[in-house]
Amino acid sequence: MGISVRHQLLSSSRRAADVERLESAIGRFRADPNVANNCEVAFFEMVGDEQLHCNVTHRHPTKSVTGWAGPGHVPDGFVHNRRFGDAPHNEVVRHIRDMVFAARV
């Protein structure tokens, strides 16, 4: 299982340092080489919305995880989405880890 991370932040984002810390934490996740369900974690912002958005896209469908919307079907697989306000860093990492390692359906 491969895990990739990307981001698309607004040019004046106050969240750049937060996203950098999140990307570092995700880089330390231990993927199971026996699981073939690559995923991509994408962080982004939307004009007029103070929350940080996060998409987790898996190649194959996964079970639902509490707090995440989806799945939506996209060309690269199946995407789940969640928004984060001012949640503590370790809580955000835990929620993302839960979605990244969600069991395949």
The 8 nearest C-alpha neighbors of each residue, nearest first, counted from 0:
[[1, 37, 35, 34, 32, 36, 30, 31],
 [0, 2, 37, 38, 3, 30, 36, 32],
 [1, 3, 38, 39, 37, 0, 4, 30],
 [4, 2, 39, 40, 38, 1, 5, 26],
 [5, 3, 40, 39, 41, 22, 2, 6],
 [6, 4, 41, 40, 42, 3, 7, 39],
 [7, 5, 42, 41, 43, 8, 4, 18],
 [8, 6, 43, 42, 9, 44, 5, 41],
 [7, 9, 43, 44, 12, 6, 10, 15],
 [8, 10, 12, 11, 44, 7, 45, 46],
 [9, 11, 12, 8, 7, 13, 15, 44],
 [12, 10, 9, 13, 8, 15, 14, 44],
 [13, 11, 9, 14, 10, 15, 8, 44],
 [12, 14, 15, 11, 16, 17, 9, 10],
 [15, 13, 17, 12, 16, 18, 51, 8],
 [14, 16, 18, 17, 13, 12, 19, 8],
 [15, 17, 19, 18, 14, 20, 13, 21],
 [18, 16, 14, 20, 19, 15, 21, 88],
 [17, 19, 21, 15, 20, 16, 22, 14],
 [18, 20, 16, 22, 17, 21, 15, 23],
 [21, 19, 23, 17, 18, 22, 24, 16],
 [22, 20, 18, 24, 23, 19, 25, 17],
 [21, 23, 25, 19, 24, 20, 18, 26],
 [24, 22, 26, 20, 21, 25, 19, 27],
 [23, 25, 21, 27, 26, 22, 20, 28],
 [26, 24, 22, 28, 27, 23, 21, 92],
 [25, 27, 23, 24, 28, 22, 2, 3],
 [26, 28, 25, 24, 29, 23, 22, 30],
 [29, 27, 25, 26, 30, 24, 96, 2],
 [30, 28, 27, 31, 26, 25, 32, 2],
 [31, 29, 0, 28, 32, 1, 2, 34],
 [30, 32, 33, 34, 0, 29, 35, 1],
 [31, 33, 0, 34, 30, 35, 1, 29],
 [34, 32, 31, 35, 0, 30, 36, 1],
 [35, 33, 0, 32, 31, 36, 30, 37],
 [34, 36, 0, 37, 33, 32, 1, 31],
 [37, 35, 0, 58, 34, 59, 57, 38],
 [38, 36, 1, 0, 57, 58, 2, 35],
 [37, 39, 57, 2, 56, 1, 36, 58],
 [38, 40, 3, 56, 4, 55, 2, 41],
 [39, 41, 55, 4, 54, 3, 5, 56],
 [42, 40, 5, 54, 6, 53, 4, 39],
 [43, 41, 6, 53, 52, 7, 5, 54],
 [44, 42, 7, 52, 8, 6, 51, 53],
 [43, 45, 8, 51, 52, 9, 46, 7],
 [44, 46, 48, 47, 43, 9, 49, 52],
 [45, 47, 48, 44, 9, 49, 50, 8],
 [46, 48, 45, 49, 44, 50, 9, 51],
 [49, 47, 45, 46, 50, 44, 51, 52],
 [50, 48, 47, 51, 84, 44, 45, 46],
 [51, 49, 84, 83, 48, 82, 52, 44],
 [50, 52, 83, 82, 44, 43, 84, 53],
 [53, 51, 82, 43, 42, 44, 81, 50],
 [52, 54, 42, 81, 41, 80, 82, 43],
 [55, 53, 80, 41, 79, 40, 56, 78],
 [54, 56, 40, 79, 78, 39, 41, 80],
 [55, 57, 78, 39, 38, 77, 54, 76],
 [58, 56, 38, 77, 59, 76, 37, 36],
 [57, 59, 76, 36, 37, 75, 77, 38],
 [60, 58, 57, 36, 76, 77, 61, 103],
 [61, 59, 77, 104, 103, 57, 58, 62],
 [62, 60, 103, 104, 102, 101, 63, 59],
 [61, 63, 104, 102, 103, 101, 64, 60],
 [64, 62, 61, 65, 67, 101, 69, 70],
 [63, 65, 67, 98, 66, 62, 101, 97],
 [66, 64, 67, 63, 68, 94, 98, 97],
 [65, 67, 64, 68, 81, 94, 80, 63],
 [66, 68, 81, 80, 65, 64, 79, 69],
 [69, 67, 80, 79, 81, 70, 66, 63],
 [70, 68, 79, 71, 78, 80, 67, 63],
 [69, 71, 79, 78, 77, 68, 72, 60],
 [70, 72, 78, 69, 77, 73, 79, 76],
 [71, 73, 77, 76, 78, 70, 74, 75],
 [72, 74, 76, 75, 77, 71, 78, 56],
 [73, 75, 76, 72, 77, 58, 78, 56],
 [76, 74, 73, 58, 77, 56, 57, 72],
 [77, 75, 58, 73, 57, 74, 72, 59],
 [76, 78, 72, 57, 56, 71, 70, 60],
 [79, 77, 56, 71, 70, 55, 54, 72],
 [78, 80, 69, 70, 55, 68, 54, 67],
 [81, 79, 54, 68, 67, 53, 69, 55],
 [80, 82, 67, 53, 52, 68, 54, 83],
 [83, 81, 52, 51, 50, 53, 84, 80],
 [84, 82, 51, 50, 52, 86, 85, 81],
 [85, 83, 50, 86, 51, 82, 49, 52],
 [84, 86, 87, 83, 50, 88, 51, 91],
 [85, 87, 84, 83, 91, 88, 90, 89],
 [86, 88, 90, 89, 91, 85, 92, 84],
 [87, 89, 91, 90, 92, 86, 21, 17],
 [88, 90, 92, 91, 87, 93, 86, 94],
 [89, 91, 93, 87, 92, 88, 94, 86],
 [90, 92, 94, 88, 93, 89, 95, 86],
 [93, 91, 89, 95, 90, 94, 96, 88],
 [94, 92, 96, 90, 91, 95, 97, 89],
 [95, 93, 97, 91, 96, 92, 90, 98],
 [94, 96, 92, 98, 97, 93, 99, 91],
 [97, 95, 99, 93, 98, 94, 92, 100],
 [98, 96, 94, 95, 100, 99, 101, 93],
 [97, 99, 101, 95, 96, 100, 64, 94],
 [100, 98, 96, 97, 101, 95, 55, 38],
 [99, 101, 98, 97, 96, 102, 30, 95],
 [102, 100, 98, 99, 61, 97, 62, 103],
 [103, 101, 61, 62, 100, 104, 60, 63],
 [104, 102, 61, 60, 62, 101, 59, 36],
 [103, 61, 62, 60, 102, 59, 101, 63]]
